[in-house]
């Protein structure tokens, strides 16, 4: 059984990745 994967637009991934990278920077890289 293959679950239905909703189609997520590229801009959504781009925004999520940008926020995630920013969060990573501020959380782990700022001393």
C-alpha positions as CSV (number, residue, x, y, z in Angstrom):
1,X,0.0,0.0,0.0
2,X,1.4,3.3,-1.1
3,X,0.2,6.3,1.0
4,X,-1.1,9.3,-0.8
5,X,1.5,12.0,-0.7
6,X,0.1,15.5,-1.1
7,X,1.7,17.6,-3.8
8,X,3.8,20.2,-2.1
9,X,5.0,23.1,-4.3
10,X,8.7,24.0,-4.5
11,X,8.2,27.4,-2.9
12,X,6.9,25.7,0.2
13,X,10.0,23.5,0.5
14,X,12.1,26.5,-0.2
15,X,10.5,28.5,2.7
16,X,10.7,25.5,5.0
17,X,14.4,24.9,4.2
18,X,15.2,28.6,4.6
19,X,13.5,28.8,8.0
20,X,15.1,25.5,9.1
21,X,18.5,26.6,8.1
22,X,18.0,29.9,9.9
23,X,16.8,28.1,13.0
24,X,19.9,25.8,12.8
25,X,22.2,28.8,12.6
26,X,20.7,30.6,15.5
27,X,20.4,27.5,17.7
28,X,23.7,25.7,17.1
29,X,26.1,28.1,15.5
30,X,25.6,31.2,17.7
31,X,27.6,30.9,20.8
